[in-house]
Amino acid sequence: MRHGQIIGIAIILPIAASILSATATAQVTGRSKTGSFSEPSVPAVKDQAPPEIELVEPVALTSRGLQVKKNDALVTTKYSSLKFRGIARDDGGVAMVLVNNHEAMLSIAKDGTEFVGEALLALGRNEVEIKAVDRFANANTLTVPVMREQSTALTDKGARVGKGQRWAVVVGISDYKSTSIPDLRYADQDARAFYELLALPLEDGGVGLPKPNIRLLTNSQATSANVREALTDFLKNAIEEDMVIIYFAGHGAPDPDRPKVLYLLTYDSDLDRIAATSIKMQEVQDALRDYVAAQTVLVFADACHSRGVSGGAATRGLASPQLVNEFLSDLGRSRPSTLTLSASDVDQLSQEDKKWGGGHGVFTYHLIEGFRGKADSDKDKIVRLGELIFYVNEKVRRDTKAQQSPICSGAFDVNLPLTIVP
């Protein structure tokens, strides 16, 4: 980030990190990042043999909600996804392991390369494909049959969405009081659309939050005092079994004298007095720790807004969003059952354009579409957190020709139900 530059960010809380290319369920101490991985030695002669695959997990234990039928398929009524862990071995080094075409987390093990990946399960029979590729592109595939059967609990609408209440703070700022802060095009529109989704009844395809449980602040309403009150006094209403969602769309900026200190710019922010007139990003984390009792917190972050430009898709960032994304990752790890889903990876810019729903950021547009049912990949009429993460990740990358890749972090339940598909 260069001195004095403005970076925009968007935050949404209650869900939390990744089954994307960097699956959050594969968070294991000492693991490498998802993606290519190779062992140190390279043979002088090209290897012709594919890697060996040994599956360690899942194991068929009734106590874990898994059984084995006569046809050797794993059977579950409890899970909509399963974690697959094993060892891949190859003399030339393992380059990649895919679980249903999603890269697994890799790490060096005593007798090979350990992999950990997650597979979403559709209702009925699933053929989970585990594919290991070595450094010479030799590949081996292991197919694991898994039968997911309907649970009787899903017939109860209350069981689908869990216990407790849901609370949300939704902030979107496109018009700033200070002329020194460039206006945005769709940040307030993104926030209103997300608010409408949250307030829409479950039976109509919304999330079903009572309007008194949502604090919506846009443009001139989104002052520093109002945003701070929403994050503290308002969210104190949530108890342990509740869920909290926070969404912020607007600019972010570093302190001119201390570039590593980041702020959310509110409607009445003054760049000459940024510390006194803005929300320090650390305050969001402090609010979650000190004021929010809810154990389920979801953060969706469209993290790099900039002033819209004419012609084509605009980008939402004037500088590298690395510091913003590092903060959001820390936020996702700050408490149990927390997800942070960010719009773009480090050094990427978040795009917005009229082609996405008449005027939205590409991330928020697909986030809302996913909530409305398009993320329901197994067609069980429930949109779950894992499905939403997969859907948003794929759609954003495809629409931006891989120039923008959403990332997530945190410790969260991929089976968490979010809404019902009407």
C-alpha positions in Angstrom: 0.0 0.0 0.0 1.5 3.4 -0.9 1.4 6.3 1.5 -2.1 8.0 1.6 -3.8 5.5 -0.8 -7.3 4.4 -0.2 -8.3 0.7 -0.2 -12.0 -0.3 0.0 -13.3 -3.3 1.7 -16.6 -5.1 2.4 -17.2 -7.3 5.3 -20.0 -9.8 6.0 -20.1 -11.9 9.2 -21.5 -15.0 10.2 -20.1 -17.8 8.4 -16.5 -18.6 8.0 -12.9 -20.3 5.2 -12.3 -22.4 2.6 -13.5 -25.4 0.8 -12.4 -23.4 -2.2 -9.0 -24.3 -3.7 -7.8 -23.6 -0.1 -10.3 -25.8 1.8 -10.8 -24.6 5.4 -11.6 -28.1 6.5 -8.0 -29.0 5.6 -6.5 -26.7 8.2 -3.8 -28.9 9.8 -0.8 -27.6 11.7 2.2 -27.5 9.5 0.4 -28.0 6.2 1.4 -26.4 3.0 -0.9 -24.2 1.0 -3.2 -26.0 -1.4 -1.8 -26.4 -4.8 1.3 -27.8 -6.2 3.6 -29.7 -3.9 6.7 -31.7 -4.6 9.2 -33.7 -2.7 12.8 -32.7 -2.7 14.5 -35.3 -4.9 14.1 -35.5 -8.7 15.2 -38.6 -10.5 17.5 -38.2 -13.5 15.3 -40.5 -15.6 11.6 -39.6 -16.3 9.3 -41.6 -14.1 6.6 -43.6 -16.0 4.8 -45.0 -12.9 1.8 -43.1 -11.5 1.6 -42.4 -7.7 0.1 -44.9 -5.3 -2.9 -43.8 -3.2 -3.6 -45.1 0.3 -6.9 -43.8 1.9 -6.7 -43.3 5.7 -9.9 -41.4 6.3 -12.9 -41.6 6.3 -13.3 -44.9 8.1 -16.6 -46.6 8.5 -17.7 -46.0 12.0 -21.4 -46.0 13.0 -20.6 -43.6 15.8 -19.5 -41.0 13.2 -22.7 -41.4 11.2 -21.1 -43.7 8.6 -21.9 -47.3 7.7 -20.9 -49.7 4.9 -23.5 -51.4 2.8 -23.1 -54.7 1.0 -22.0 -53.0 -2.2 -19.0 -51.5 -0.2 -20.3 -47.9 -0.4 -20.0 -45.7 2.6 -23.5 -44.6 3.7 -24.3 -41.5 5.7 -27.5 -39.6 6.7 -25.6 -37.2 9.0 -23.1 -35.5 6.6 -23.5 -33.4 3.4 -19.7 -33.5 3.0 -16.8 -35.8 4.0 -13.1 -35.2 4.7 -10.7 -37.5 2.8 -7.2 -38.0 4.2 -4.5 -40.3 2.9 -1.0 -40.9 1.7 0.2 -40.5 -1.9 3.6 -42.1 -2.8 5.8 -41.6 -5.9 9.5 -41.9 -6.4 9.6 -38.7 -8.5 7.5 -36.6 -6.1 3.8 -35.9 -5.8 2.8 -32.7 -7.5 -0.9 -32.5 -6.8 -3.8 -34.4 -5.3 -7.4 -33.5 -6.3 -10.5 -34.5 -4.4 -13.5 -34.2 -6.8 -11.4 -31.7 -8.9 -10.5 -29.5 -5.9 -6.9 -29.4 -4.8 -6.2 -31.0 -1.4 -3.8 -29.7 1.3 -0.5 -31.4 1.1 2.3 -32.0 3.6 5.4 -34.2 3.9 4.7 -37.4 5.8 7.1 -40.1 7.0 6.2 -42.5 4.1 5.0 -40.2 1.4 2.9 -37.1 0.8 -0.2 -36.7 3.1 -3.3 -35.1 1.5 -6.4 -33.7 3.1 -9.5 -32.7 1.1 -13.2 -32.2 1.3 -16.0 -33.5 -1.0 -19.6 -32.3 -0.9 -22.2 -35.0 -1.2 -25.3 -35.0 -3.3 -28.3 -36.9 -2.1 -28.1 -40.5 -3.5 -25.0 -42.3 -4.7 -21.7 -40.3 -5.1 -18.5 -41.3 -6.7 -15.8 -39.4 -4.9 -12.7 -39.2 -7.1 -9.3 -38.9 -5.6 -6.6 -38.2 -8.2 -2.9 -38.0 -7.5 -0.5 -36.6 -10.1 3.3 -36.8 -10.0 5.9 -34.3 -11.3 5.9 -36.0 -14.7 2.1 -35.8 -15.1 1.6 -39.5 -14.4 -1.8 -39.8 -12.7 -3.6 -42.4 -10.6 -7.3 -42.3 -9.6 -9.1 -43.8 -6.6 -12.9 -43.8 -6.6 -14.8 -44.0 -3.3 -18.5 -44.7 -3.5 -20.5 -42.8 -0.9 -24.3 -43.0 -0.5 -25.9 -40.0 1.1 -29.5 -40.8 2.4 -32.1 -38.3 3.4 -32.4 -37.5 7.1 -35.9 -37.4 8.6 -34.8 -34.3 10.4 -34.8 -32.3 7.2 -38.6 -32.5 7.0 -38.7 -30.0 9.9 -38.1 -26.5 8.7 -36.8 -25.5 12.0 -34.1 -28.2 12.0 -33.0 -27.0 8.6 -31.9 -23.6 9.8 -30.7 -24.5 13.3 -31.5 -23.1 16.7 -31.2 -19.6 18.0 -31.7 -16.3 16.3 -29.8 -14.5 13.6 -28.5 -10.9 13.8 -26.8 -8.8 11.2 -25.0 -5.5 10.7 -25.1 -4.4 7.1 -23.1 -1.3 6.0 -22.6 0.2 2.6 -21.1 3.6 1.7 -20.9 4.9 -1.8 -21.2 8.7 -1.1 -18.7 10.2 1.3 -19.0 13.6 3.0 -15.4 14.4 2.4 -14.5 15.4 -1.2 -11.0 13.9 -0.5 -12.5 10.4 -0.5 -13.6 9.2 -3.9 -17.2 8.0 -4.1 -18.0 4.4 -5.1 -20.6 3.2 -7.5 -22.4 0.2 -6.0 -21.3 -0.2 -2.4 -24.6 1.1 -1.0 -26.6 -0.9 -3.6 -24.7 -4.0 -2.6 -25.6 -3.5 1.1 -29.3 -2.8 0.4 -29.5 -6.0 -1.8 -27.9 -8.1 0.9 -30.3 -6.5 3.5 -33.3 -7.4 1.4 -32.0 -11.0 1.1 -31.6 -11.3 4.9 -35.0 -9.9 5.6 -36.9 -12.0 3.0 -38.8 -14.9 4.7 -37.4 -18.4 4.4 -40.4 -19.7 2.5 -39.7 -17.0 -0.2 -36.0 -17.9 -0.6 -34.5 -15.5 1.9 -32.6 -15.9 5.1 -35.6 -15.0 7.3 -34.1 -12.5 9.7 -36.6 -10.3 11.5 -36.1 -6.7 10.5 -35.5 -5.6 14.1 -32.5 -8.0 14.1 -30.8 -6.2 11.2 -29.0 -2.9 11.5 -28.7 -1.4 8.0 -26.5 1.7 7.6 -25.9 3.3 4.2 -24.2 6.5 3.1 -25.0 9.4 5.5 -26.4 7.0 8.1 -23.1 5.1 8.3 -21.2 7.5 10.5 -18.4 6.4 12.8 -20.6 6.7 15.8 -23.5 4.6 14.2 -21.2 1.9 12.9 -19.4 1.6 16.3 -22.8 1.4 18.1 -24.0 -1.3 15.7 -20.9 -3.5 16.3 -21.1 -3.2 20.0 -24.4 -2.2 21.7 -26.6 -3.7 19.0 -24.8 -7.0 18.7 -24.8 -7.5 22.4 -28.4 -8.7 21.9 -27.0 -12.0 20.4 -26.6 -14.9 22.8 -24.3 -18.0 22.5 -26.6 -20.1 20.3 -27.3 -17.2 17.9 -25.6 -16.4 14.6 -24.1 -13.0 13.7 -23.6 -11.7 10.2 -21.7 -8.5 9.4 -21.5 -6.9 6.0 -19.4 -3.8 5.2 -19.0 -2.4 1.7 -16.9 0.7 1.4 -13.4 2.2 1.5 -10.6 1.2 3.8 -7.4 3.2 4.3 -4.1 2.9 6.1 -3.0 5.5 8.6 -0.7 7.9 6.6 1.9 7.7 9.4 1.5 4.0 10.3 0.7 2.1 7.0 0.1 -1.2 8.8 -2.8 0.4 10.9 -6.0 0.0 8.8 -9.3 1.8 9.1 -12.8 1.5 7.7 -13.8 4.8 6.3 -17.2 5.9 7.4 -19.4 8.6 5.9 -17.9 11.3 8.1 -14.3 10.2 7.9 -11.6 12.9 7.5 -8.3 11.7 5.9 -6.5 14.4 7.8 -7.9 13.0 11.1 -8.3 9.4 10.1 -7.7 7.9 13.6 -10.3 10.2 15.2 -13.0 9.9 12.5 -12.8 6.3 11.3 -13.3 2.8 12.6 -10.0 1.0 13.3 -10.2 -2.4 11.7 -9.0 -3.9 15.0 -12.1 -2.5 16.6 -14.2 -5.0 14.6 -12.1 -7.9 16.0 -12.3 -6.4 19.5 -16.1 -6.0 19.2 -16.5 -9.7 18.4 -14.3 -10.7 21.4 -15.8 -8.2 23.9 -19.4 -7.7 22.9 -20.6 -10.6 20.8 -21.5 -13.8 22.6 -22.7 -15.7 19.5 -20.6 -18.7 18.7 -21.4 -18.6 15.0 -20.1 -15.6 13.1 -19.9 -15.2 9.4 -17.8 -12.6 7.6 -18.2 -12.0 3.9 -15.6 -9.5 2.7 -15.6 -7.7 -0.7 -12.2 -6.4 0.1 -10.8 -3.8 -2.2 -13.1 -1.0 -3.4 -12.0 1.9 -5.4 -13.6 4.6 -7.3 -15.6 3.3 -10.3 -14.2 4.2 -13.7 -16.0 4.5 -17.0 -15.9 1.8 -19.6 -15.9 -1.9 -18.8 -15.7 -3.5 -15.4 -14.3 -1.2 -12.7 -12.1 -2.5 -10.0 -12.5 -1.9 -6.3 -8.9 -1.2 -5.2 -6.3 1.4 -5.6 -3.4 -0.6 -4.1 -2.6 -4.1 -3.1 -5.2 -5.5 -0.7 -2.6 -7.6 1.1 -2.9 -5.9 4.5 -6.7 -6.0 4.3 -6.7 -9.7 3.5 -4.2 -10.5 6.2 -6.5 -8.8 8.8 -9.6 -10.6 7.5 -7.8 -13.9 7.8 -6.8 -13.1 11.4 -10.4 -12.1 12.0 -11.6 -15.5 10.7 -9.4 -17.3 13.1 -10.3 -15.0 16.1 -13.1 -17.1 17.6 -14.8 -20.5 17.3 -17.2 -21.2 14.4 -16.1 -18.1 12.4 -15.9 -17.8 8.6 -14.4 -15.0 6.7 -15.1 -15.1 2.9 -13.2 -12.4 1.0 -13.8 -11.3 -2.5 -10.2 -11.6 -3.8 -6.8 -13.0 -3.1 -3.7 -11.0 -2.2 -2.7 -8.6 -5.0 -6.0 -8.9 -6.8 -8.7 -6.3 -7.3 -12.4 -6.7 -6.8 -14.5 -5.9 -9.8 -17.9 -4.2 -10.1 -20.1 -3.5 -13.2 -23.6 -3.0 -14.4 -23.6 -6.5 -16.0 -23.8 -8.1 -12.6 -27.5 -7.6 -11.6 -27.7 -4.1 -13.0 -24.9 -2.8 -10.8 -23.1 -4.9 -8.2 -19.7 -6.1 -7.2 -19.1 -9.5 -8.9 -18.5 -11.0 -5.4 -21.7 -9.7 -3.8 -23.8 -10.5 -6.9 -22.8 -14.2 -6.8 -23.0 -14.3 -3.0 -26.6 -13.2 -3.1 -27.4 -15.6 -6.0 -25.9 -18.4 -4.1 -28.0 -17.7 -1.0 -31.1 -17.6 -3.2 -30.6 -21.2 -4.2 -28.1 -21.4 -7.0 -25.5 -22.8 -4.6 -27.7 -25.8 -3.8 -25.5 -28.3 -5.6 -27.0 -31.5 -4.1 -30.6 -30.3 -4.8 -31.7 -31.1 -1.2 -33.5 -27.7 -1.0 -31.0 -26.4 1.6 -28.1 -24.0 0.9 -25.2 -24.9 3.2 -22.1 -22.9 3.9 -19.8 -25.3 2.1 -22.0 -25.2 -1.0 -22.1 -21.4 -0.9 -18.3 -21.1 -0.7 -17.8 -23.5 -3.7 -20.4 -21.6 -5.7 -19.1 -18.1 -5.1 -15.5 -19.2 -5.7 -16.2 -20.8 -9.0 -18.5 -18.1 -10.4 -16.3 -15.2 -9.4 -13.2 -16.8 -11.0 -15.1 -17.7 -14.1 -16.7 -14.2 -14.6 -13.4 -12.4 -14.1 -11.3 -14.9 -16.2 -9.5 -15.9 -13.0 -8.4 -12.3 -12.3 -10.3 -12.4 -9.0 -10.2 -15.5 -6.7 -12.3 -15.4 -3.4 -10.5 -16.8 -0.4 -11.8 -17.9 3.0 -10.4 -18.6 6.5 -11.6 -19.6 9.9 -12.9 -22.7 11.6 -16.5 -23.4 10.5 -19.0 -26.2 9.8 -19.4 -26.7 6.0 -22.8 -28.3 6.7 -24.2 -25.1 8.4 -27.6 -24.5 6.8 -28.1 -20.9 5.6 -31.4 -20.9 3.9 -34.2 -23.0 2.2 -34.7 -23.1 -1.5 -38.4 -22.5 -2.2 
